Amino acid sequence: MGNFSLVAMLSVKPENADAMRKALEEDARLSVANEPGCLQFDLSVHNDAPGTFVLYEVYTDADAFKAHQAMPHYAAFRKVADALVIDRKAHFMERLVTGQKPV
């Protein structure tokens, strides 16, 4: 069985993009640093829509993702996201293969 993964797209108004980016970067950084079950947390921004962010997160399993949702840094992120996000889509999946090169 593969790892639990999540692909999410979050959109905010362009004037809120900087605040959202800051909250997302902090959540990603603290997730990877402090959660043994968080294997990867990538954040991208759409080239033509600076208020649209794509998250790719990988956890050892669904329980690790639930633990992520219980972290204080996730609660801080959700507070910002709940106030700013105007559209969100999330897809929960099983990661089968990774082809990542070191950066």
A tleap script that builds the chain and sets N, CA, C and O, in Angstrom:
source leaprc.protein.ff14SB
mol = sequence {
  NMET GLY ASN PHE SER LEU VAL ALA MET LEU
  SER VAL LYS PRO GLU ASN ALA ASP ALA MET
  ARG LYS ALA LEU GLU GLU ASP ALA ARG LEU
  SER VAL ALA ASN GLU PRO GLY CYS LEU GLN
  PHE ASP LEU SER VAL HIE ASN ASP ALA PRO
  GLY THR PHE VAL LEU TYR GLU VAL TYR THR
  ASP ALA ASP ALA PHE LYS ALA HIE GLN ALA
  MET PRO HIE TYR ALA ALA PHE ARG LYS VAL
  ALA ASP ALA LEU VAL ILE ASP ARG LYS ALA
  HIE PHE MET GLU ARG LEU VAL THR GLY GLN
  LYS PRO CVAL
}
set mol.1.N position { 0.838 -1.182 0.000 }
set mol.1.CA position { 0.000 0.000 0.000 }
set mol.1.C position { 0.884 1.247 0.000 }
set mol.1.O position { 1.877 1.308 0.726 }
set mol.2.N position { 0.523 2.240 -0.813 }
set mol.2.CA position { 1.291 3.480 -0.922 }
set mol.2.C position { 0.984 4.443 0.200 }
set mol.2.O position { 0.198 4.153 1.102 }
set mol.3.N position { 1.616 5.587 0.124 }
set mol.3.CA position { 1.410 6.633 1.121 }
set mol.3.C position { 0.130 7.404 0.849 }
set mol.3.O position { -0.363 7.443 -0.278 }
set mol.4.N position { -0.398 8.017 1.901 }
set mol.4.CA position { -1.564 8.885 1.794 }
set mol.4.C position { -1.110 10.210 1.198 }
set mol.4.O position { -0.155 10.816 1.685 }
set mol.5.N position { -1.783 10.660 0.155 }
set mol.5.CA position { -1.408 11.946 -0.441 }
set mol.5.C position { -2.628 12.818 -0.655 }
set mol.5.O position { -3.764 12.346 -0.707 }
set mol.6.N position { -2.356 14.089 -0.774 }
set mol.6.CA position { -3.391 15.093 -0.942 }
set mol.6.C position { -2.922 16.094 -1.979 }
set mol.6.O position { -1.792 16.580 -1.920 }
set mol.7.N position { -3.791 16.401 -2.925 }
set mol.7.CA position { -3.568 17.507 -3.850 }
set mol.7.C position { -4.723 18.461 -3.627 }
set mol.7.O position { -5.887 18.080 -3.751 }
set mol.8.N position { -4.404 19.694 -3.299 }
set mol.8.CA position { -5.442 20.688 -3.041 }
set mol.8.C position { -5.151 21.953 -3.834 }
set mol.8.O position { -3.996 22.328 -4.038 }
set mol.9.N position { -6.221 22.599 -4.277 }
set mol.9.CA position { -6.102 23.891 -4.935 }
set mol.9.C position { -6.924 24.881 -4.129 }
set mol.9.O position { -8.118 24.685 -3.903 }
set mol.10.N position { -6.263 25.949 -3.701 }
set mol.10.CA position { -6.905 26.987 -2.906 }
set mol.10.C position { -6.791 28.305 -3.644 }
set mol.10.O position { -5.717 28.655 -4.135 }
set mol.11.N position { -7.887 29.033 -3.725 }
set mol.11.CA position { -7.877 30.341 -4.386 }
set mol.11.C position { -8.320 31.416 -3.415 }
set mol.11.O position { -9.255 31.245 -2.634 }
set mol.12.N position { -7.604 32.542 -3.496 }
set mol.12.CA position { -7.952 33.726 -2.715 }
set mol.12.C position { -7.998 34.914 -3.668 }
set mol.12.O position { -7.511 34.828 -4.795 }
set mol.13.N position { -8.575 36.006 -3.225 }
set mol.13.CA position { -8.537 37.225 -4.028 }
set mol.13.C position { -7.082 37.671 -4.169 }
set mol.13.O position { -6.293 37.504 -3.239 }
set mol.14.N position { -6.720 38.236 -5.326 }
set mol.14.CA position { -5.318 38.641 -5.542 }
set mol.14.C position { -4.745 39.505 -4.421 }
set mol.14.O position { -3.566 39.379 -4.093 }
set mol.15.N position { -5.547 40.365 -3.839 }
set mol.15.CA position { -5.038 41.238 -2.773 }
set mol.15.C position { -4.729 40.457 -1.486 }
set mol.15.O position { -4.070 40.989 -0.592 }
set mol.16.N position { -5.191 39.219 -1.382 }
set mol.16.CA position { -4.919 38.387 -0.210 }
set mol.16.C position { -3.844 37.330 -0.464 }
set mol.16.O position { -3.553 36.509 0.406 }
set mol.17.N position { -3.263 37.356 -1.655 }
set mol.17.CA position { -2.298 36.315 -2.038 }
set mol.17.C position { -1.076 36.283 -1.113 }
set mol.17.O position { -0.630 35.202 -0.731 }
set mol.18.N position { -0.539 37.425 -0.753 }
set mol.18.CA position { 0.657 37.448 0.099 }
set mol.18.C position { 0.376 36.856 1.476 }
set mol.18.O position { 1.180 36.080 1.993 }
set mol.19.N position { -0.745 37.211 2.065 }
set mol.19.CA position { -1.097 36.673 3.387 }
set mol.19.C position { -1.310 35.165 3.317 }
set mol.19.O position { -0.892 34.434 4.215 }
set mol.20.N position { -1.956 34.701 2.254 }
set mol.20.CA position { -2.192 33.266 2.111 }
set mol.20.C position { -0.878 32.531 1.894 }
set mol.20.O position { -0.647 31.466 2.468 }
set mol.21.N position { -0.025 33.105 1.065 }
set mol.21.CA position { 1.269 32.470 0.806 }
set mol.21.C position { 2.067 32.324 2.101 }
set mol.21.O position { 2.656 31.274 2.356 }
set mol.22.N position { 2.083 33.361 2.903 }
set mol.22.CA position { 2.816 33.319 4.173 }
set mol.22.C position { 2.269 32.209 5.078 }
set mol.22.O position { 3.040 31.453 5.669 }
set mol.23.N position { 0.948 32.113 5.184 }
set mol.23.CA position { 0.333 31.082 6.030 }
set mol.23.C position { 0.633 29.678 5.500 }
set mol.23.O position { 0.912 28.764 6.276 }
set mol.24.N position { 0.575 29.513 4.190 }
set mol.24.CA position { 0.863 28.210 3.589 }
set mol.24.C position { 2.323 27.814 3.765 }
set mol.24.O position { 2.627 26.668 4.096 }
set mol.25.N position { 3.226 28.768 3.543 }
set mol.25.CA position { 4.652 28.469 3.696 }
set mol.25.C position { 4.978 28.047 5.128 }
set mol.25.O position { 5.769 27.129 5.343 }
set mol.26.N position { 4.375 28.708 6.090 }
set mol.26.CA position { 4.607 28.367 7.496 }
set mol.26.C position { 4.052 26.978 7.818 }
set mol.26.O position { 4.708 26.193 8.502 }
set mol.27.N position { 2.860 26.675 7.335 }
set mol.27.CA position { 2.268 25.357 7.564 }
set mol.27.C position { 3.141 24.271 6.929 }
set mol.27.O position { 3.399 23.240 7.551 }
set mol.28.N position { 3.590 24.498 5.709 }
set mol.28.CA position { 4.432 23.510 5.027 }
set mol.28.C position { 5.740 23.300 5.787 }
set mol.28.O position { 6.148 22.164 6.030 }
set mol.29.N position { 6.389 24.391 6.159 }
set mol.29.CA position { 7.677 24.307 6.852 }
set mol.29.C position { 7.556 23.547 8.171 }
set mol.29.O position { 8.356 22.657 8.458 }
set mol.30.N position { 6.556 23.904 8.965 }
set mol.30.CA position { 6.386 23.266 10.267 }
set mol.30.C position { 5.897 21.825 10.147 }
set mol.30.O position { 6.215 20.989 10.993 }
set mol.31.N position { 5.133 21.534 9.113 }
set mol.31.CA position { 4.669 20.161 8.902 }
set mol.31.C position { 5.847 19.231 8.656 }
set mol.31.O position { 5.960 18.178 9.284 }
set mol.32.N position { 6.720 19.625 7.739 }
set mol.32.CA position { 7.878 18.785 7.401 }
set mol.32.C position { 8.855 18.713 8.577 }
set mol.32.O position { 9.433 17.658 8.840 }
set mol.33.N position { 9.039 19.825 9.281 }
set mol.33.CA position { 10.006 19.868 10.382 }
set mol.33.C position { 9.547 19.119 11.627 }
set mol.33.O position { 10.363 18.511 12.321 }
set mol.34.N position { 8.234 19.158 11.919 }
set mol.34.CA position { 7.755 18.685 13.215 }
set mol.34.C position { 6.870 17.444 13.186 }
set mol.34.O position { 6.498 16.930 14.241 }
set mol.35.N position { 6.539 16.968 12.029 }
set mol.35.CA position { 5.633 15.821 11.944 }
set mol.35.C position { 6.344 14.645 11.270 }
set mol.35.O position { 6.571 14.669 10.060 }
set mol.36.N position { 6.695 13.617 12.047 }
set mol.36.CA position { 7.376 12.471 11.449 }
set mol.36.C position { 6.572 11.816 10.322 }
set mol.36.O position { 7.156 11.234 9.407 }
set mol.37.N position { 5.264 11.904 10.377 }
set mol.37.CA position { 4.420 11.286 9.358 }
set mol.37.C position { 4.243 12.110 8.100 }
set mol.37.O position { 3.674 11.624 7.123 }
set mol.38.N position { 4.723 13.358 8.100 }
set mol.38.CA position { 4.645 14.209 6.909 }
set mol.38.C position { 5.932 14.018 6.114 }
set mol.38.O position { 7.004 14.458 6.527 }
set mol.39.N position { 5.808 13.361 4.976 }
set mol.39.CA position { 6.979 13.038 4.159 }
set mol.39.C position { 7.317 14.125 3.149 }
set mol.39.O position { 8.475 14.285 2.761 }
set mol.40.N position { 6.306 14.866 2.728 }
set mol.40.CA position { 6.523 15.878 1.686 }
set mol.40.C position { 5.378 16.888 1.743 }
set mol.40.O position { 4.226 16.529 1.988 }
set mol.41.N position { 5.718 18.158 1.512 }
set mol.41.CA position { 4.695 19.212 1.466 }
set mol.41.C position { 5.189 20.251 0.478 }
set mol.41.O position { 6.001 21.112 0.816 }
set mol.42.N position { 4.694 20.162 -0.742 }
set mol.42.CA position { 5.083 21.097 -1.793 }
set mol.42.C position { 3.996 22.141 -1.977 }
set mol.42.O position { 2.806 21.840 -1.889 }
set mol.43.N position { 4.412 23.352 -2.228 }
set mol.43.CA position { 3.501 24.469 -2.446 }
set mol.43.C position { 3.878 25.152 -3.749 }
set mol.43.O position { 5.040 25.500 -3.960 }
set mol.44.N position { 2.904 25.342 -4.618 }
set mol.44.CA position { 3.110 26.053 -5.884 }
set mol.44.C position { 2.054 27.131 -6.019 }
set mol.44.O position { 0.981 27.052 -5.421 }
set mol.45.N position { 2.380 28.145 -6.819 }
set mol.45.CA position { 1.416 29.200 -7.121 }
set mol.45.C position { 1.236 29.224 -8.631 }
set mol.45.O position { 2.193 29.043 -9.384 }
set mol.46.N position { 0.016 29.447 -9.059 }
set mol.46.CA position { -0.316 29.464 -10.486 }
set mol.46.C position { 0.340 30.680 -11.146 }
set mol.46.O position { 0.226 31.797 -10.642 }
set mol.47.N position { 1.026 30.462 -12.272 }
set mol.47.CA position { 1.727 31.551 -12.963 }
set mol.47.C position { 0.798 32.673 -13.413 }
set mol.47.O position { 1.172 33.844 -13.351 }
set mol.48.N position { -0.390 32.335 -13.859 }
set mol.48.CA position { -1.316 33.334 -14.394 }
set mol.48.C position { -2.390 33.777 -13.399 }
set mol.48.O position { -3.220 34.629 -13.718 }
set mol.49.N position { -2.375 33.207 -12.209 }
set mol.49.CA position { -3.369 33.555 -11.190 }
set mol.49.C position { -2.670 33.555 -9.834 }
set mol.49.O position { -2.693 32.543 -9.134 }
set mol.50.N position { -2.050 34.671 -9.452 }
set mol.50.CA position { -1.235 34.700 -8.234 }
set mol.50.C position { -1.987 34.390 -6.942 }
set mol.50.O position { -1.353 34.182 -5.907 }
set mol.51.N position { -3.302 34.354 -6.972 }
set mol.51.CA position { -4.075 33.997 -5.790 }
set mol.51.C position { -4.480 32.532 -5.762 }
set mol.51.O position { -5.275 32.130 -4.913 }
set mol.52.N position { -3.941 31.720 -6.685 }
set mol.52.CA position { -4.294 30.302 -6.746 }
set mol.52.C position { -3.074 29.459 -6.396 }
set mol.52.O position { -2.039 29.529 -7.058 }
set mol.53.N position { -3.217 28.667 -5.346 }
set mol.53.CA position { -2.137 27.843 -4.817 }
set mol.53.C position { -2.474 26.365 -4.971 }
set mol.53.O position { -3.631 25.963 -4.843 }
set mol.54.N position { -1.450 25.564 -5.246 }
set mol.54.CA position { -1.612 24.113 -5.329 }
set mol.54.C position { -0.701 23.492 -4.281 }
set mol.54.O position { 0.486 23.809 -4.206 }
set mol.55.N position { -1.270 22.606 -3.475 }
set mol.55.CA position { -0.532 21.916 -2.431 }
set mol.55.C position { -0.434 20.443 -2.801 }
set mol.55.O position { -1.412 19.841 -3.244 }
set mol.56.N position { 0.732 19.875 -2.619 }
set mol.56.CA position { 0.916 18.431 -2.765 }
set mol.56.C position { 1.553 17.956 -1.476 }
set mol.56.O position { 2.693 18.304 -1.168 }
set mol.57.N position { 0.805 17.156 -0.723 }
set mol.57.CA position { 1.263 16.683 0.573 }
set mol.57.C position { 1.286 15.160 0.578 }
set mol.57.O position { 0.395 14.515 0.025 }
set mol.58.N position { 2.306 14.593 1.202 }
set mol.58.CA position { 2.413 13.144 1.315 }
set mol.58.C position { 2.662 12.791 2.781 }
set mol.58.O position { 3.536 13.356 3.439 }
set mol.59.N position { 1.877 11.853 3.263 }
set mol.59.CA position { 1.969 11.379 4.645 }
set mol.59.C position { 2.164 9.868 4.636 }
set mol.59.O position { 1.807 9.191 3.672 }
set mol.60.N position { 2.728 9.351 5.711 }
set mol.60.CA position { 2.947 7.909 5.772 }
set mol.60.C position { 1.638 7.147 5.619 }
set mol.60.O position { 1.600 6.084 5.001 }
set mol.61.N position { 0.565 7.695 6.185 }
set mol.61.CA position { -0.750 7.055 6.096 }
set mol.61.C position { -1.827 8.065 6.502 }
set mol.61.O position { -1.517 9.204 6.851 }
set mol.62.N position { -3.071 7.647 6.456 }
set mol.62.CA position { -4.194 8.539 6.780 }
set mol.62.C position { -4.134 9.010 8.238 }
set mol.62.O position { -4.535 10.133 8.544 }
set mol.63.N position { -3.639 8.165 9.124 }
set mol.63.CA position { -3.522 8.579 10.530 }
set mol.63.C position { -2.525 9.723 10.692 }
set mol.63.O position { -2.729 10.608 11.523 }
set mol.64.N position { -1.456 9.714 9.910 }
set mol.64.CA position { -0.475 10.806 9.966 }
set mol.64.C position { -1.112 12.106 9.477 }
set mol.64.O position { -0.812 13.179 10.000 }
set mol.65.N position { -1.983 12.015 8.486 }
set mol.65.CA position { -2.685 13.207 8.021 }
set mol.65.C position { -3.635 13.724 9.101 }
set mol.65.O position { -3.740 14.933 9.305 }
set mol.66.N position { -4.321 12.823 9.786 }
set mol.66.CA position { -5.200 13.237 10.890 }
set mol.66.C position { -4.388 13.910 11.994 }
set mol.66.O position { -4.838 14.889 12.590 }
set mol.67.N position { -3.198 13.389 12.266 }
set mol.67.CA position { -2.320 14.014 13.270 }
set mol.67.C position { -1.907 15.409 12.811 }
set mol.67.O position { -1.819 16.332 13.620 }
set mol.68.N position { -1.656 15.561 11.521 }
set mol.68.CA position { -1.326 16.872 10.950 }
set mol.68.C position { -2.448 17.872 11.235 }
set mol.68.O position { -2.192 19.015 11.613 }
set mol.69.N position { -3.678 17.432 11.050 }
set mol.69.CA position { -4.831 18.312 11.249 }
set mol.69.C position { -5.025 18.708 12.714 }
set mol.69.O position { -5.757 19.653 13.008 }
set mol.70.N position { -4.379 17.996 13.626 }
set mol.70.CA position { -4.492 18.302 15.055 }
set mol.70.C position { -3.361 19.208 15.557 }
set mol.70.O position { -3.342 19.584 16.729 }
set mol.71.N position { -2.423 19.556 14.676 }
set mol.71.CA position { -1.265 20.358 15.079 }
set mol.71.C position { -1.638 21.838 15.234 }
set mol.71.O position { -2.496 22.337 14.506 }
set mol.72.N position { -1.005 22.536 16.169 }
set mol.72.CA position { -1.269 23.964 16.350 }
set mol.72.C position { -0.975 24.799 15.100 }
set mol.72.O position { -1.703 25.749 14.810 }
set mol.73.N position { 0.064 24.461 14.369 }
set mol.73.CA position { 0.375 25.242 13.168 }
set mol.73.C position { -0.681 25.052 12.094 }
set mol.73.O position { -0.920 25.960 11.297 }
set mol.74.N position { -1.319 23.886 12.058 }
set mol.74.CA position { -2.419 23.672 11.107 }
set mol.74.C position { -3.620 24.529 11.520 }
set mol.74.O position { -4.288 25.108 10.663 }
set mol.75.N position { -3.895 24.612 12.809 }
set mol.75.CA position { -5.002 25.447 13.290 }
set mol.75.C position { -4.773 26.906 12.925 }
set mol.75.O position { -5.711 27.607 12.544 }
set mol.76.N position { -3.528 27.368 13.040 }
set mol.76.CA position { -3.209 28.751 12.658 }
set mol.76.C position { -3.416 28.954 11.162 }
set mol.76.O position { -3.963 29.973 10.741 }
set mol.77.N position { -2.981 27.988 10.363 }
set mol.77.CA position { -3.200 28.064 8.915 }
set mol.77.C position { -4.687 28.092 8.601 }
set mol.77.O position { -5.129 28.905 7.790 }
set mol.78.N position { -5.472 27.212 9.234 }
set mol.78.CA position { -6.908 27.134 8.954 }
set mol.78.C position { -7.623 28.437 9.298 }
set mol.78.O position { -8.581 28.819 8.626 }
set mol.79.N position { -7.169 29.103 10.320 }
set mol.79.CA position { -7.778 30.389 10.692 }
set mol.79.C position { -7.627 31.382 9.547 }
set mol.79.O position { -8.584 32.072 9.196 }
set mol.80.N position { -6.440 31.460 8.963 }
set mol.80.CA position { -6.197 32.348 7.816 }
set mol.80.C position { -6.984 31.858 6.607 }
set mol.80.O position { -7.656 32.644 5.940 }
set mol.81.N position { -6.902 30.563 6.325 }
set mol.81.CA position { -7.579 30.004 5.149 }
set mol.81.C position { -9.092 30.201 5.230 }
set mol.81.O position { -9.724 30.568 4.239 }
set mol.82.N position { -9.669 29.960 6.398 }
set mol.82.CA position { -11.123 30.120 6.544 }
set mol.82.C position { -11.560 31.555 6.274 }
set mol.82.O position { -12.675 31.791 5.807 }
set mol.83.N position { -10.690 32.505 6.566 }
set mol.83.CA position { -11.024 33.913 6.334 }
set mol.83.C position { -10.796 34.351 4.887 }
set mol.83.O position { -11.471 35.261 4.404 }
set mol.84.N position { -9.839 33.705 4.185 }
set mol.84.CA position { -9.429 34.220 2.882 }
set mol.84.C position { -9.821 33.374 1.672 }
set mol.84.O position { -10.026 33.914 0.585 }
set mol.85.N position { -9.927 32.072 1.842 }
set mol.85.CA position { -10.151 31.189 0.688 }
set mol.85.C position { -11.550 31.398 0.124 }
set mol.85.O position { -12.545 31.367 0.848 }
set mol.86.N position { -11.599 31.614 -1.202 }
set mol.86.CA position { -12.895 31.790 -1.882 }
set mol.86.C position { -13.275 30.558 -2.695 }
set mol.86.O position { -14.428 30.408 -3.098 }
set mol.87.N position { -12.301 29.671 -2.938 }
set mol.87.CA position { -12.594 28.421 -3.639 }
set mol.87.C position { -11.535 27.400 -3.246 }
set mol.87.O position { -10.351 27.722 -3.150 }
set mol.88.N position { -11.974 26.167 -3.021 }
set mol.88.CA position { -11.025 25.100 -2.674 }
set mol.88.C position { -11.495 23.783 -3.251 }
set mol.88.O position { -12.689 23.490 -3.312 }
set mol.89.N position { -10.516 22.999 -3.673 }
set mol.89.CA position { -10.770 21.646 -4.149 }
set mol.89.C position { -9.682 20.771 -3.548 }
set mol.89.O position { -8.511 21.150 -3.539 }
set mol.90.N position { -10.062 19.614 -3.051 }
set mol.90.CA position { -9.090 18.704 -2.461 }
set mol.90.C position { -9.334 17.297 -2.978 }
set mol.90.O position { -10.474 16.852 -3.110 }
set mol.91.N position { -8.244 16.611 -3.268 }
set mol.91.CA position { -8.302 15.234 -3.743 }
set mol.91.C position { -7.399 14.399 -2.845 }
set mol.91.O position { -6.202 14.666 -2.739 }
set mol.92.N position { -7.972 13.393 -2.203 }
set mol.92.CA position { -7.227 12.497 -1.336 }
set mol.92.C position { -6.912 11.241 -2.127 }
set mol.92.O position { -7.797 10.648 -2.744 }
set mol.93.N position { -5.639 10.833 -2.107 }
set mol.93.CA position { -5.192 9.748 -2.969 }
set mol.93.C position { -4.183 8.855 -2.262 }
set mol.93.O position { -3.776 9.101 -1.127 }
set mol.94.N position { -3.801 7.819 -2.978 }
set mol.94.CA position { -2.729 6.939 -2.548 }
set mol.94.C position { -1.560 7.129 -3.505 }
set mol.94.O position { -1.699 6.911 -4.708 }
set mol.95.N position { -0.402 7.537 -2.973 }
set mol.95.CA position { 0.781 7.713 -3.819 }
set mol.95.C position { 1.352 6.337 -4.130 }
set mol.95.O position { 1.623 5.541 -3.231 }
set mol.96.N position { 1.529 6.075 -5.418 }
set mol.96.CA position { 2.025 4.777 -5.850 }
set mol.96.C position { 3.529 4.788 -6.116 }
set mol.96.O position { 4.228 3.848 -5.740 }
set mol.97.N position { 4.026 5.828 -6.752 }
set mol.97.CA position { 5.425 5.897 -7.137 }
set mol.97.C position { 5.909 7.332 -6.976 }
set mol.97.O position { 5.139 8.274 -7.165 }
set mol.98.N position { 7.159 7.499 -6.634 }
set mol.98.CA position { 7.749 8.826 -6.608 }
set mol.98.C position { 8.973 8.839 -7.519 }
set mol.98.O position { 9.710 7.856 -7.592 }
set mol.99.N position { 9.179 9.931 -8.197 }
set mol.99.CA position { 10.309 10.065 -9.100 }
set mol.99.C position { 11.082 11.330 -8.820 }
set mol.99.O position { 11.570 11.978 -9.747 }
set mol.100.N position { 11.199 11.690 -7.570 }
set mol.100.CA position { 11.798 12.962 -7.176 }
set mol.100.C position { 13.319 12.919 -7.227 }
set mol.100.O position { 13.944 11.970 -6.752 }
set mol.101.N position { 13.905 13.963 -7.811 }
set mol.101.CA position { 15.354 14.149 -7.778 }
set mol.101.C position { 15.697 15.059 -6.614 }
set mol.101.O position { 14.888 15.911 -6.243 }
set mol.102.N position { 16.864 14.903 -6.034 }
set mol.102.CA position { 17.263 15.822 -4.948 }
set mol.102.C position { 17.428 17.240 -5.495 }
set mol.102.O position { 17.867 17.433 -6.629 }
set mol.103.N position { 17.070 18.222 -4.676 }
set mol.103.CA position { 17.224 19.624 -5.070 }
set mol.103.C position { 18.358 20.287 -4.350 }
set mol.103.O position { 18.621 21.469 -4.569 }
savepdb mol mol.pdb
quit
